[in-house]
Amino acid sequence: MAIILRLDRVMADRKISLHELAGRVGISNVNLSRIKTGRISAIRFSTLNAICEVLGCQPGDILEYRPDEGDE
């Protein structure tokens, strides 16, 4: 996959736990854990918006694009 999720890095920088962020965003710990570990294929813009609002960051702080090996 060419999109890398950096939520764990941003959470560590902000010193916020998975449980606290999930509660403030309004999603389950399981779903936030899947986002954090990159085991998702899609994310709702409303969820991304809420995460960015709580963490005080931009979507680009959480998402990184890397071309696949064969795409270069």
Buried (B, 14 or more C-beta within 10 A) or exposed (E): EEEEBBBBEBBEEEEBEBEEBBBBBEBEBEBBBBBBEBEBEEBEEEBBEBBBEBBEBEEEBBBEEEEEEEEE
